Structures are given as structure tokens and as C-alpha cells.
């Protein structure tokens, strides 16, 4: 007798229409994302479409927001990849409920409403903090370098600009002289000519020359702004020859990251230890973190609605001004305790005990912080930093595979980073509710 198999009829038609809710388990992430987005205030997005009465009805903002949020949760960031999943992937088909917006519609929705999507971070964070009944205690702060949507090979230094500008001026001058000589020769041979169109080679060089002039103005303005912020004379400030300008994304910067030198942005995140929720986030074009502690503390309070008890950070955030800011408090605000590394430790230095006795007279805040982190309590508290904030960056960059921003310009990049952070919080909340 031949072996019997379970029924397999690929051509069998369904006798009754299937329910989409039966295609996936009830605790699937796609249903959780759908329920979360349904609770968010999307009135700012609706307002944009309500002003326009012409044309075909647009896709529901709830649908488009859910597609982007679920895509970023699962590591599907590109609009073309999302469209492909809408055809082939069950969770995306369930989420879209029969709709299939094309990649251009998805991409345009993200670009048009990126500011509103950025503001959704605070709504999701408030929901997560309330569900977890979390009060901010010790918060770990760190930054990570992410590539911009631009190549570092499209950047040019200020010194190179000066050289290239002079070279192009000479080339344009030579081309104009050659064109004039050619016109005179043709006039003698053929008579009067219009001559109202520039040669293609001349147009190309003049366009490049105009771009370089504009780039120089931007770098010179940056130098003046930097001098004014540091209390120096802005009128006399000039860029250094090594200062870079990127022609694809001018607001991005050359930075040293874990993967070497990148053209990118410095993404900041503050993480609480209970559920590893991101409770404060931002993006800066500054290559180091020295000036980021104060604005990040303010953002944590603004975005989470709570003031942290302590800040844990690496030596990139250490300075007298930053430590003074944590110690100072105005009005009802309480001081924030700091556990901030004062420098890189040598091999085996963490095993050494703290020196006994009082600090010498005139000891700075950095000196006191260094002594504090040498105590048993200081070591134990600071050691938790890597276990809190580093895994978050690992989940975003390694597990979900986000290595490069899709959008250009600091404003849009900030919105995309906020979208990444809010989807991280959704994933953490979903995981916590499975237990």
C-alpha cells in the first residue's frame, strides 16, 4: 500500500473568504503595531489632506504610518522593499488590508510628514512609560555615528576649494579666450553669428565654480558662528584648510566612527535600564559629544516628562562645564548625579582601589569625578552603562540592519532617527508584554 500524505491541493479555491486575523497568531508584532498606531494622534497628517479637495482620495494616514512603523521595526526601511513586502509578506498584507501603495507614495509620505512622525516619539514614549510604570532613575547616555545619505568622496576641504577655484577661473578664462578667437575666425569666414550659447565645456566649469563659491561661503559662515559661540571675534574668523563641505548633504560631517571615517551624523540616545527604553534622542552634526550633555538632559525632560536622578556617560561627555550643569539646579529642579568617565582607562586600571584621604585643595570637578568612579559604588554604577545603552545601538544597527540614513538634511535625518527610536520602544514594549 502506498504511503498516505496529508491533503495538498494547490489549485483548490477557498469556499469562504478568509479572515485576515486568522493568518497570524494573535500576539504577532503586526497586530501590536496596528493597535499602538491607532492610539496615536495623527491629526497633523490628516490636516494636510483635508486642505486639498482635488484628485483621488489618498491612502489612510493610519495605514501609511503603520507600514512605516512596522517596516522600521522589522528592518525594512526602503520604500521599494516595503512595496515588495506588500506583495509577498503576510504581515504586511494583513496590515495593509488589501491596499498596495507603490514605493513612490510611501517615500513621499515619509518625506512630507517626517516632522509629524518625529513628534510621535513622545507619544509612544509616554505610552511605554505609563504601561511599564517607570520612573526615571539612572539614565545612560551615548552617541553613535551613522552614515549620511552621501559619500565622503563628494566632500571637499576649504584648502582644496581655494586651489580648485583658482584653477577653474583660469580654465574659464582660457575657454572664453578660445571661444572669442573662434568667433572672430568664423566671423571673418562666414559673417556675423549669434553666439548667444556658451560652449558645453564652459557651462560645466562655470557651474562647478558657482558651487565651490557657495560652499566656501557656507564654510566661512560656519567659522564665524563657531567663533561667536566661543566668545571670539566673528569678523576675523576663517575656516581651516582641512574643514570639509559635502556637496550631496552639506549638513553632514566627516566623522570617525566604529567603521572608520564616515560621512555622517552623530545620533544621540538616552536609555533607562528597566526596559531599555529610549527616553531622549536627537541628532547632531558635531563629531564629538562634549557639547551634547546639556541639550540631551533638557531633551530627556522634554520628551519623557521626567527629570532623571543620575546620568551615566563615557569620557566624551566629560568637561568642567558639563559637570557644573549637572550639579546646578534652579527653582524646584533637583540636582542630577553624574557618573561620567574622565578619560580612557589603562589596562588593569579599573582594578585599582581609590586613593584614601581628602582631595588636594583646588581639585576640579573632573578630579572629584575621577575619585568618585574609583570607589566601589562608583565602579559598580558606571559598569552598568555599557549593559544599558550599548545593546540599544546594537539592536538598531546590527539586529535591524540600519547603517545609513535614507533622507538628507539634518531636519529630515532627525525625523528618521526619531522613527527608529520610537520603533525601538515599540519592540521593547511588545517584548515585555509577552511575559
N, C-alpha and C positions, 0 to 999 in steps of 0.2 A: 504494500500500500504506500503511495507517495506521501511525503511529509506534508502536513497541513500548515498553512500560514494564515496569519490574520488578514482580513479583507483589505485589499489595496486597489481602489478604483479611481485612478486619476481623472477620468472623464466624467465621473458621477457628478451631476448637478445637485446643488443644495435644494432640498424641498421647501425649506422655510428660510427667510432672511436671517442671517446670523446676528447676534448681538455683539457689538464691539467690546463690551465689558467682559465677555467670556473668552476673549483671545489671550488675555494675560492674567496672571494672578492678582488678586485684589490689593496686595501690598507692593505692587510694582511701582518703581520710581515715577513712571509717566503719569500715573493717577495722582501721586503726591504733588508733582509739579503742577498739574492741572488745578488741583484744589488750592494750592498756595496762590497761584496767579489769580484765581477767581476772587481771592480775598484782598487783592491789591487795588489801589486807587489808580485807574488808568484814565481819569478824566482829562488830563493834559493831552493825551493822544487822541481821544475822542474829539476834543475841541478843534483839532487841526482839520479833521474830515468834515465836521459839521459846518465849517465855513464855506466849503466847496460843494455846490449843489449839482454841478455838471458831471457828465461822464457816468461810467458804470459804477455800481456800488463797490466800495473797496472791501478787502477781506477784514473780518472782525479783528480789532486790535488785540482781543484776548487770545485768538488763535495765533497771530503773528508773534506776540510776546511769549506764548508758551513754546512755540517752535524754537525761538532763540534761546530761551532759558533751558529747555531740555537739551538742545544741541550743545550748549556750553557745559552742561552737567555731564554729558557723555563724551566730550572730546570731539564733537562735530562742530567746527567753528565756521567753515567756509559756506557761503550761500549755495554754491553748486553742490557741495556734499550734502547739505540739508535737503535740497531738491531730490537728489538721488535716493536719499533715505526715505523720502515721502513715497517713492515708488516701490521700494524694496524692503523696508524695515517695518515690522508690525507695530512697535510702539509709536513711531512717527505717524503711521497711517491711522492708528487709534486716536492719537492726539489731534490730528487734522480733521477727523470725522468726514472723510470723503473729499475734502478740499485739497488742492495741489497747486499752491502758488509757485511761480517759477523763481529761479535764482535771482533775477533782477529785482523782482518785487520784494524778496526777502532782504537783499542787500540795501535797497533804497529805504525800506522800513527801518533798518538798523541805523543808517546814516541820518535820516530825518529826525528820528526820535531818540538819538543816543543820549541827549541831556535828560529826558524823562526816564529812560532806562537806568541812568546813573542814579537818579533820585530814588529808584525802587530799592536800592541797597538799604537805606534807612528803614523802610517799611518791613523788609524781610528780617533785618536785624532785630527790630522791635518785637516782631512775632517770635523769633527764635529765643530771645532773652526772656520773654514772657512765658513761653512754653517750658523752658528749662529752669525757670525761676532763678536766674543767675544774677548775682550782684558782683560787679567788677571788683576784683581784689588786685592781685599781681598780674600785670599785663606785659607780655613780651613784645618788643618792637624790633623790626628789622626791615631791610630793604633788599630787593633783588633786581638784577639788571635783566631787562627783556629787550630783545631786538625790535627796532622800529621797522616799519614797512619801507625801508630804504637801505641801500647798500652803502657801506663805508667807503667804497670806491667812487661814490658820487659826491664825496666831500672834498673840499679844497681849503688849504690853510691860507691865512691872511698874507703871509710872505709870498706864497705861490701866486696868489691873486695879483699882487703888485707886479711880479715878473710877467705873468700872463697878460695882464692889462697892457703893459708896455709893448709886449710882443705883438698883440693883436692890433694895437694902434699903428705900429709900423707896417703890419701886413695890410691893414685897411688903406693906409696912405699909399703903399705901393700899388695896390689894386686900383685905387682911384686914379693914380697917375697913368697906369697901364690902360685903364678904360678911356681916359681922356685922350691919350695918344692914339688909341684905336679909333675913337670917334673922329679925330682930326683927319686920320688917314682915309676913313670911309667917306667923310665929307668931301675930301679932295677927289675921291674916285667916283662916288655915287651921288653926291649932292647933299642937301640938308636931310638929316634924320631926326626922328622924335627923341630918342634917347631918354625916355622917361621911366625906364625899368632898370633897376640895378642888377648887375650880374649875380647869379645864384651864389657864387663863392663869396662875394662881398656881403650879401644878405646874411649868410651864415656867420661870418666873422663879426658883423655888427650886432647880431642877436646875442652871440656869446659875450661880446664886450659889454652889452647892456646888462646882461645877467650878472656878470662879475662886478660891475659898478654897483648894482643893487645889493649884492652880497656884501661888498665892502662897507656900504652904509649900515647894514644890519650889524655887522661885527663892531663897527665903530660906536654904534648906539649901545650895544651890549657893554662895551668897555666903559662908556660914560655912566651907564646905570650901575655897574659894579663899583665904580669909583665913588659914586654918590652914596651907595649903601654902606661903603666902608669909611665914609667921612672924608674922602679925598676930593681934590678939585676935579670936577667932571669935565671942565673945559680942556684940561691938559691931558686927559686920559686917552690912551691909544691902545688898540689891540696888540697883543703879542703876535709875532710872526707865526707861531705854532697854533693859534686859535683857528678852529675849524668851522666851516659852514657847509651844510649838506643841501644840495640843490633839489633833492627829492622830498625830504621832510626837514625843512630848515629849523624846526623847533627841537629835533632830536640832537643828541650829542654823541661824540666818540667817548666810550667808557670802557673801563677794564672790568670784565665780568668773569664768572667762573669758567666760561668757554673761551677766554681770551679777550682781545679787543673787539668790541661790538659797536655798531651804530644803534643807539637805543635810548631807553628811558629808565629811570630809577623808580621802580614800583615799591611803595611803602605799605606795610600791613602791621597792625597791632592785633595780637591774638590772646584770648583769655584761655586758661588751662583746663576748664571743666569739660567743655565740648569741643574745644579748639575752634571756636567761632572767631571770625574776623570782626573786631569791634571798632576798627578805624582803618581807613585806607585812603591813599592818594597816590599821585604820580608827580614826579619832579624831573626836570632836566638836569639837575645838579648831579655831578658824578659821585660826590661823597655825601655822607649823612650828617655832617657837622651842624648844618642849619635846619635839620628836619625835626628835631625833638620837640621844640616849642610848638610849631604848627600841628604836629601829629597829636600832641597832648590835647590841643584845642579841638582837633577833629574827632578824637575819641569821645570827648564830652558832647560835641555837637551831634555826632552820628548815633551814639549809643544812648545819650541822655543821662549818662552816669560819669562820675569822676573816679578814675582808678585810684586804688590805695598805693600802688607801687608800680614803677616802670623798670623792666629788665631789658638791657640793651648792650650791644657789644661796644668795643672801643671807638668805633666810628662815630658814635654819638657823644663822646666824652669831651667836654670843654668846661671851663670855669663858668661861662655864661649859661650853659645848659643845666649844670648842677645848681646854679643860683636860681634859675627859673623854677626847678622842682621844689626848692626849699621855700621860695616866696609864695605867699598866699594873700589874696586881698578879700576883704569882706568875709562872708560866710564860708568861702572856699578853704578846704583843709590842705595842708601841705602834702605833697606826693613823695613817698620814699623812693630813693633811687638805688638801683643795683646795676651800675654801669661800669664795664671794664675800662681800665685806664690805659691799657696797652696790651700788646701781644705777649703772652707768657712764654718764657723759655721752657725747654723740655725739662719736666720734673718739677718746675717751679710751683705748680699747684699743690704739691705735697708738703711744701714748707709751711711751718706754723707761723702765725702772725707774731711780729716782734712785740715784746712786752714793754710797758711803760708809756708815758704820755708822749704825744707827738711834739716835735720841736716847735718853738714859737715861730709864728709866721707861716705855719703849714697851710697850704692852699686847700680848696675844696677837693681838688683832684688827689692830693696827698691823703686826705681823710677818707676818700672813697677807696683808694688803694688799700689802706689799712683795714677798712671795713670788709672788703672782699677777701682778705686773708684770714678772717675769723672763721670758725666752724659754721656759724649761722650764715654768714655772707657767702661762703663757698657753696653751701647746700642750696641756698635760694638761687644763686646765679646759675648753678649747674642745671636748673630746670629750664633755663631759657631755650637751649637747643632742642629740648624734647617738646617744646610748645610751638615755636614759630617755624623752625626748620622743616618739620613734617608738612606744614601747610604749603610751603613753597614746593616741596617735593611732590605733593599731590597735584598741584596745579601744573607744574612744568613736566613732571615725569609721568604720573599716572594718567592725566588727561591730555598730555602732549602739547600744552600751549607754550610755544617757544618764541613767538613773534606776533606783534600786534598786526591786525588786519587793516586798521584805519590809520590815517595820517593826521598829524597836528596834535598838539598837546590836549586841546579840548576834547577831541574825539577819543584820543587814547585814554584819558581819564574816565570817560564813559565806558570804554571797553574793559578797563581794569575793574571798575565797579561792578560790571556784569559778571566778570569772573569771580569776584569776591562774594557777590550775593548768591551765585550758584554753588560756591563752596559751602556757604552757610546752609543752603537748602539740603545739600548732600549730608552734612553733619547732622542736621535735624532729622532727616529721614532715617539715617543710620541709628540715631538714638531712640527712635520710636519703634524700631524693630525688636527691642529687648523688653 
